[in-house]
Amino acid sequence: MTAIWWVWVAAGLVLAIVELFAPGFFFAGFAVGAVLTGGIMGLGLPGSGWMGASPFNALIVFAVLSLIAWLALRAVVGVRKGQVRKIDRDINED
């Protein structure tokens, strides 16, 4: 089951390509999470045996890494200052 690392990396690359066509950094976190999950499994880092024991374990690691990556990307390149516009007056008011 640990020989499946390349599927995670390939899925991450596909998600990164999909992100090019979808604005908002929605798929970027998933792409980074998939590549990191594949990297951990492929390099045989600590925890890779546990991840390879069950697909559910790998999905847990993928979900956690994706969330962390999404939060980091959102903090670095997410909402810009002044991007949110407050509306003080309704256009229908006279």
DSSP file (Angstrom, degrees, kcal/mol; ACC not computed):
  #  RESIDUE AA STRUCTURE BP1 BP2  ACC     N-H-->O    O-->H-N    N-H-->O    O-->H-N    TCO  KAPPA ALPHA  PHI   PSI    X-CA   Y-CA   Z-CA
    1    1 A M    >         0   0    0      0, 0.0     3,-1.1     0, 0.0    52,-0.1   0.000 360.0 360.0 360.0 -21.8    0.0    0.0    0.0
    2    2 A T  G >   +     0   0    0      1,-0.3     3,-0.9     2,-0.1    42,-0.1   0.626 360.0  73.4 -77.4 -10.7    3.0    2.4    0.5
    3    3 A A  G >  S+     0   0    0      1,-0.2     3,-0.5     2,-0.1    -1,-0.3   0.418  77.2  81.2 -79.0   4.3    3.8    2.2   -3.3
    4    4 A I  G X>  +     0   0    0     -3,-1.1     3,-1.3     1,-0.2     4,-1.1   0.329  56.9 105.4 -89.8   7.1    0.7    4.4   -3.9
    5    5 A W  H <> S+     0   0    0     -3,-0.9     4,-1.8     1,-0.3     3,-0.3   0.850  72.6  59.4 -57.7 -36.0    2.6    7.5   -3.0
    6    6 A W  H <> S+     0   0    0     -3,-0.5     4,-2.5     1,-0.2    -1,-0.3   0.778  97.5  60.0 -68.2 -25.1    2.8    8.6   -6.7
    7    7 A V  H <> S+     0   0    0     -3,-1.3     4,-2.5     2,-0.2    -1,-0.2   0.899 105.2  49.3 -67.2 -39.6   -1.0    8.6   -6.9
    8    8 A W  H  X S+     0   0    0     -4,-1.1     4,-2.1    -3,-0.3    -2,-0.2   0.920 112.6  46.8 -63.3 -43.9   -1.1   11.3   -4.2
    9    9 A V  H  X S+     0   0    0     -4,-1.8     4,-2.1     2,-0.2    -2,-0.2   0.919 113.3  48.4 -65.9 -42.8    1.5   13.4   -6.0
   10   10 A A  H  X S+     0   0    0     -4,-2.5     4,-2.3     1,-0.2    -2,-0.2   0.904 111.0  50.8 -63.4 -41.2   -0.3   13.0   -9.3
   11   11 A A  H  X S+     0   0    0     -4,-2.5     4,-2.5     1,-0.2    -1,-0.2   0.885 108.9  52.6 -63.8 -37.5   -3.6   13.9   -7.7
   12   12 A G  H  X S+     0   0    0     -4,-2.1     4,-2.0     2,-0.2    -2,-0.2   0.896 109.2  48.4 -63.7 -40.4   -1.9   17.0   -6.2
   13   13 A L  H  X S+     0   0    0     -4,-2.1     4,-1.9     2,-0.2    -2,-0.2   0.889 111.0  50.4 -67.9 -38.5   -0.6   18.1   -9.6
   14   14 A V  H  X S+     0   0    0     -4,-2.3     4,-2.4     2,-0.2    -2,-0.2   0.922 110.7  49.5 -63.9 -43.1   -4.0   17.6  -11.2
   15   15 A L  H  X S+     0   0    0     -4,-2.5     4,-2.0     1,-0.2    -2,-0.2   0.861 108.4  53.6 -64.2 -34.8   -5.6   19.7   -8.4
   16   16 A A  H  X S+     0   0    0     -4,-2.0     4,-0.9     2,-0.2    -1,-0.2   0.887 109.4  48.1 -66.4 -37.6   -3.0   22.4   -9.0
   17   17 A I  H >X S+     0   0    0     -4,-1.9     3,-0.7     1,-0.2     4,-0.6   0.905 110.0  52.0 -67.5 -41.0   -3.9   22.5  -12.7
   18   18 A V  H >X S+     0   0    0     -4,-2.4     3,-1.3     1,-0.2     4,-0.8   0.875 102.4  61.1 -61.5 -36.4   -7.6   22.7  -11.8
   19   19 A E  H 3< S+     0   0    0     -4,-2.0     3,-0.4     1,-0.3    -1,-0.2   0.801  93.0  64.9 -61.5 -29.1   -6.8   25.6   -9.5
   20   20 A L  H << S+     0   0    0     -4,-0.9    -1,-0.3    -3,-0.7    -2,-0.2   0.807 108.4  39.9 -63.2 -28.0   -5.5   27.5  -12.5
   21   21 A F  H << S+     0   0    0     -3,-1.3    -1,-0.2    -4,-0.6    -2,-0.2   0.534 110.7  63.0 -98.7  -8.5   -9.0   27.5  -13.9
   22   22 A A  S  < S-     0   0    0     -4,-0.8     3,-0.4    -3,-0.4     4,-0.3  -0.964  77.2-143.0-120.9 117.3  -10.9   28.1  -10.6
   23   23 A P  S    S+     0   0    0      0, 0.0     3,-0.2     0, 0.0    -3,-0.1  -0.332  70.2  55.1 -75.2 158.3  -10.3   31.4   -8.8
   24   24 A G  S    S-     0   0    0      1,-0.2    -5,-0.0     2,-0.1    54,-0.0   0.537 104.7 -92.0 104.9   8.0  -10.1   31.8   -5.0
   25   25 A F  S  > S+     0   0    0     -3,-0.4     4,-0.6    -6,-0.2    -1,-0.2   0.839  81.1 138.0  56.6  36.0   -7.4   29.3   -3.9
   26   26 A F  T  4 S+     0   0    0     -4,-0.3     4,-0.5    -3,-0.2     3,-0.2   0.925  75.3  30.3 -77.1 -44.9  -10.1   26.6   -3.4
   27   27 A F  T  > S+     0   0    0     -5,-0.3     4,-2.4     1,-0.2     5,-0.2   0.579 101.9  81.7 -90.5 -10.7   -8.1   23.7   -4.8
   28   28 A A  H  > S+     0   0    0      1,-0.2     4,-2.5     2,-0.2     5,-0.2   0.906  91.4  49.4 -64.0 -42.4   -4.6   25.0   -3.9
   29   29 A G  H  X S+     0   0    0     -4,-0.6     4,-2.4     1,-0.2    -1,-0.2   0.903 112.1  48.6 -63.5 -40.5   -4.9   23.7   -0.3
   30   30 A F  H  > S+     0   0    0     -4,-0.5     4,-2.5     2,-0.2    -1,-0.2   0.891 110.4  52.1 -65.6 -38.3   -6.0   20.3   -1.5
   31   31 A A  H  X S+     0   0    0     -4,-2.4     4,-2.4     2,-0.2    -2,-0.2   0.937 111.8  44.8 -63.2 -46.8   -3.1   20.2   -4.1
   32   32 A V  H  X S+     0   0    0     -4,-2.5     4,-2.6     1,-0.2     5,-0.2   0.916 113.2  51.6 -64.2 -42.2   -0.5   21.0   -1.4
   33   33 A G  H  X S+     0   0    0     -4,-2.4     4,-2.3    -5,-0.2    -2,-0.2   0.900 111.0  47.4 -61.6 -41.0   -2.0   18.5    1.0
   34   34 A A  H  X S+     0   0    0     -4,-2.5     4,-2.5     2,-0.2    -1,-0.2   0.917 112.9  47.7 -67.9 -42.8   -2.0   15.7   -1.6
   35   35 A V  H  X S+     0   0    0     -4,-2.4     4,-2.5     2,-0.2    -2,-0.2   0.914 113.7  47.9 -65.7 -41.1    1.6   16.4   -2.7
   36   36 A L  H  X S+     0   0    0     -4,-2.6     4,-2.5     2,-0.2    -2,-0.2   0.897 111.1  50.9 -65.8 -39.3    2.7   16.5    1.0
   37   37 A T  H  X S+     0   0    0     -4,-2.3     4,-2.1    -5,-0.2    -2,-0.2   0.933 113.2  45.3 -62.5 -45.3    0.9   13.3    1.7
   38   38 A G  H  X S+     0   0    0     -4,-2.5     4,-2.9     1,-0.2     5,-0.2   0.876 112.0  52.9 -64.6 -37.3    2.5   11.6   -1.3
   39   39 A G  H  X S+     0   0    0     -4,-2.5     4,-2.5     2,-0.2     6,-0.3   0.912 108.6  48.7 -64.7 -42.6    5.9   13.0   -0.3
   40   40 A I  H  X>S+     0   0    0     -4,-2.5     5,-1.7     1,-0.2     4,-0.7   0.923 116.8  42.7 -62.4 -44.2    5.6   11.7    3.3
   41   41 A M  H  <5S+     0   0    0     -4,-2.1     3,-0.3    -5,-0.2    -2,-0.2   0.899 116.4  47.5 -69.9 -40.0    4.7    8.2    2.0
   42   42 A G  H  <5S+     0   0    0     -4,-2.9    -2,-0.2     1,-0.2    -1,-0.2   0.857 113.5  45.6 -71.8 -36.0    7.3    8.2   -0.9
   43   43 A L  H  <5S-     0   0    0     -4,-2.5    -1,-0.2    -5,-0.2    -2,-0.2   0.580 106.5-124.6 -84.2  -8.8   10.2    9.4    1.2
   44   44 A G  T  <5 +     0   0    0     -4,-0.7    -3,-0.2    -3,-0.3     3,-0.1   0.844  46.4 172.4  70.6  33.1    9.4    6.9    4.0
   45   45 A L    > < -     0   0    0     -5,-1.7     3,-2.4    -6,-0.3     4,-0.3  -0.244  48.2 -68.7 -68.5 162.5    9.2    9.6    6.7
   46   46 A P  T 3  S+     0   0    0      0, 0.0    -1,-0.2     0, 0.0    -2,-0.0  -0.285 126.0  28.6 -54.9 134.4    8.0    8.8   10.2
   47   47 A G  T 3> S+     0   0    0     -3,-0.1     4,-2.2    -6,-0.0     5,-0.2   0.225  86.9 108.3  97.3 -12.0    4.3    7.9   10.1
   48   48 A S  H <> S+     0   0    0     -3,-2.4     4,-2.3     1,-0.2     5,-0.1   0.836  76.3  54.5 -68.7 -30.6    4.4    6.7    6.5
   49   49 A G  H  > S+     0   0    0     -4,-0.3     4,-0.8     2,-0.2    -1,-0.2   0.901 109.6  47.4 -66.5 -40.1    3.9    3.1    7.6
   50   50 A W  H  > S+     0   0    0      1,-0.2     4,-0.6     2,-0.2     3,-0.4   0.887 112.9  49.3 -66.2 -39.6    0.8    4.1    9.6
   51   51 A M  H >< S+     0   0    0     -4,-2.2     3,-0.7     1,-0.2     7,-0.6   0.886 111.1  49.4 -67.2 -38.5   -0.5    6.0    6.6
   52   52 A G  H 3< S+     0   0    0     -4,-2.3    -1,-0.2     1,-0.2    -2,-0.2   0.640  95.5  73.7 -76.2 -14.1    0.2    3.1    4.2
   53   53 A A  H 3< S+     0   0    0     -4,-0.8    -1,-0.2    -3,-0.4    -2,-0.2   0.816 112.2   9.7 -70.0 -29.4   -1.6    0.6    6.5
   54   54 A S    <X  -     0   0    0     -3,-0.7     4,-1.6    -4,-0.6     3,-0.3  -0.992  62.1-134.3-151.1 139.2   -5.0    2.0    5.6
   55   55 A P  H  > S+     0   0    0      0, 0.0     4,-2.2     0, 0.0     5,-0.1   0.833 109.2  61.1 -61.6 -30.3   -6.4    4.4    3.0
   56   56 A F  H  > S+     0   0    0      2,-0.2     4,-1.9     1,-0.2     5,-0.1   0.897 101.7  51.5 -62.7 -40.2   -8.5    6.0    5.8
   57   57 A N  H  > S+     0   0    0     -3,-0.3     4,-2.0     1,-0.2    -1,-0.2   0.908 110.0  48.8 -62.9 -42.0   -5.3    6.9    7.7
   58   58 A A  H  X S+     0   0    0     -4,-1.6     4,-2.6    -7,-0.6    -1,-0.2   0.874 109.3  53.1 -65.6 -36.4   -3.8    8.5    4.5
   59   59 A L  H  X S+     0   0    0     -4,-2.2     4,-2.5     2,-0.2    -1,-0.2   0.864 106.7  52.6 -66.6 -35.4   -7.1   10.4    4.1
   60   60 A I  H  X S+     0   0    0     -4,-1.9     4,-2.3     2,-0.2    -2,-0.2   0.943 112.0  44.8 -63.5 -47.2   -6.9   11.7    7.6
   61   61 A V  H  X S+     0   0    0     -4,-2.0     4,-2.8     1,-0.2     5,-0.2   0.910 113.1  51.8 -63.0 -42.3   -3.4   13.0    7.1
   62   62 A F  H  X S+     0   0    0     -4,-2.6     4,-2.5     1,-0.2    -1,-0.2   0.915 110.0  48.8 -59.4 -44.6   -4.4   14.5    3.7
   63   63 A A  H  X S+     0   0    0     -4,-2.5     4,-2.2     2,-0.2    -2,-0.2   0.919 113.6  45.5 -64.2 -44.0   -7.3   16.3    5.3
   64   64 A V  H  X S+     0   0    0     -4,-2.3     4,-2.3     2,-0.2    -2,-0.2   0.934 115.3  46.3 -66.5 -45.7   -5.2   17.8    8.1
   65   65 A L  H  X S+     0   0    0     -4,-2.8     4,-2.5     1,-0.2    -2,-0.2   0.873 112.0  52.1 -64.8 -36.4   -2.4   18.8    5.7
   66   66 A S  H  X S+     0   0    0     -4,-2.5     4,-2.7    -5,-0.2    -1,-0.2   0.908 109.8  48.6 -65.9 -41.9   -4.9   20.3    3.3
   67   67 A L  H  X S+     0   0    0     -4,-2.2     4,-2.5     2,-0.2    -2,-0.2   0.929 113.1  46.9 -64.0 -45.0   -6.5   22.4    6.0
   68   68 A I  H  X S+     0   0    0     -4,-2.3     4,-2.3     1,-0.2    -2,-0.2   0.920 114.3  47.7 -62.3 -43.8   -3.2   23.7    7.3
   69   69 A A  H  X S+     0   0    0     -4,-2.5     4,-2.8     2,-0.2     5,-0.2   0.904 111.7  50.1 -64.8 -41.0   -2.1   24.5    3.7
   70   70 A W  H  X S+     0   0    0     -4,-2.7     4,-2.5     2,-0.2    -2,-0.2   0.921 112.0  47.5 -64.4 -43.4   -5.4   26.2    2.9
   71   71 A L  H  X S+     0   0    0     -4,-2.5     4,-2.0     2,-0.2    -1,-0.2   0.900 113.6  48.2 -64.3 -40.1   -5.1   28.4    6.1
   72   72 A A  H  X S+     0   0    0     -4,-2.3     4,-2.1     2,-0.2    -2,-0.2   0.926 113.2  46.6 -66.4 -44.5   -1.5   29.2    5.3
   73   73 A L  H  X S+     0   0    0     -4,-2.8     4,-2.9     1,-0.2     5,-0.3   0.891 111.6  51.9 -64.1 -38.7   -2.3   30.2    1.7
   74   74 A R  H  X S+     0   0    0     -4,-2.5     4,-1.2    -5,-0.2     5,-0.3   0.882 111.3  47.5 -65.0 -37.8   -5.2   32.2    2.8
   75   75 A A  H  < S+     0   0    0     -4,-2.0    -1,-0.2    -5,-0.2    -2,-0.2   0.866 119.8  38.2 -70.7 -35.8   -3.1   34.1    5.3
   76   76 A V  H  < S+     0   0    0     -4,-2.1    -2,-0.2    -5,-0.1    -3,-0.2   0.935 139.5   6.0 -83.2 -48.9   -0.3   34.8    2.8
   77   77 A V  H  < S+     0   0    0     -4,-2.9    -3,-0.2    -5,-0.2    -2,-0.2   0.155 105.5 101.0-124.0  18.5   -2.2   35.5   -0.4
   78   78 A G  S  < S+     0   0    0     -4,-1.2     2,-0.2    -5,-0.3    -3,-0.1   0.660  78.1   4.2 -77.9-125.6   -5.8   35.5    0.6
   79   79 A V  S    S-     0   0    0     -5,-0.3    -1,-0.2     1,-0.1     2,-0.2  -0.414  71.6-141.5 -68.2 127.9   -8.0   38.5    1.3
   80   80 A R    >   -     0   0    0     -2,-0.2     3,-1.8    -3,-0.1     4,-0.4  -0.531  30.2 -88.8 -86.8 157.0   -6.3   41.8    0.5
   81   81 A K  T 3  S+     0   0    0      1,-0.3    -1,-0.1    -2,-0.2     0, 0.0  -0.442 114.5  14.7 -63.1 132.8   -6.7   44.9    2.6
   82   82 A G  T 3  S+     0   0    0     -2,-0.2    -1,-0.3     2,-0.1    -2,-0.0   0.514  89.8 117.9  81.5   4.4   -9.7   46.9    1.4
   83   83 A Q    <   +     0   0    0     -3,-1.8     2,-0.5     2,-0.0    -2,-0.1   0.845  59.6  73.9 -73.4 -32.5  -11.0   44.1   -0.7
   84   84 A V  S    S-     0   0    0     -4,-0.4     2,-0.5     1,-0.0    -2,-0.1  -0.695  74.2-153.4 -85.0 129.4  -14.3   44.0    1.3
   85   85 A R        -     0   0    0     -2,-0.5     2,-0.4     2,-0.0    -2,-0.0  -0.896   2.4-147.2-108.6 127.4  -16.6   46.8    0.5
   86   86 A K        -     0   0    0     -2,-0.5     2,-0.7     2,-0.0    -2,-0.0  -0.767   8.7-146.1 -91.4 134.4  -19.1   48.1    3.1
   87   87 A I        +     0   0    0     -2,-0.4     3,-0.1     1,-0.1    -2,-0.0  -0.899  21.2 173.6-103.4 117.3  -22.3   49.4    1.7
   88   88 A D        +     0   0    0     -2,-0.7     2,-0.4     1,-0.2    -1,-0.1   0.711  64.0  41.1 -93.0 -24.4  -23.7   52.2    3.9
   89   89 A R  S    S-     0   0    0      4,-0.0     2,-0.3     3,-0.0    -1,-0.2  -0.975  75.2-127.0-134.1 138.5  -26.6   53.3    1.8
   90   90 A D    >   -     0   0    0     -2,-0.4     3,-1.4     1,-0.1    -2,-0.0  -0.654  17.6-136.5 -81.7 136.8  -29.2   51.5   -0.2
   91   91 A I  T 3  S+     0   0    0     -2,-0.3    -1,-0.1     1,-0.3    -2,-0.0   0.688 102.7  61.4 -69.3 -15.6  -29.6   52.6   -3.8
   92   92 A N  T 3  S+     0   0    0      2,-0.0     2,-0.3     0, 0.0    -1,-0.3   0.565  81.9 100.4 -87.4  -7.9  -33.4   52.5   -3.4
   93   93 A E    <         0   0    0     -3,-1.4    -4,-0.0     1,-0.1     0, 0.0  -0.582 360.0 360.0 -77.8 139.1  -33.4   55.1   -0.7
   94   94 A D              0   0    0     -2,-0.3    -1,-0.1     0, 0.0    -3,-0.0   0.371 360.0 360.0-120.3 360.0  -34.3   58.6   -1.9
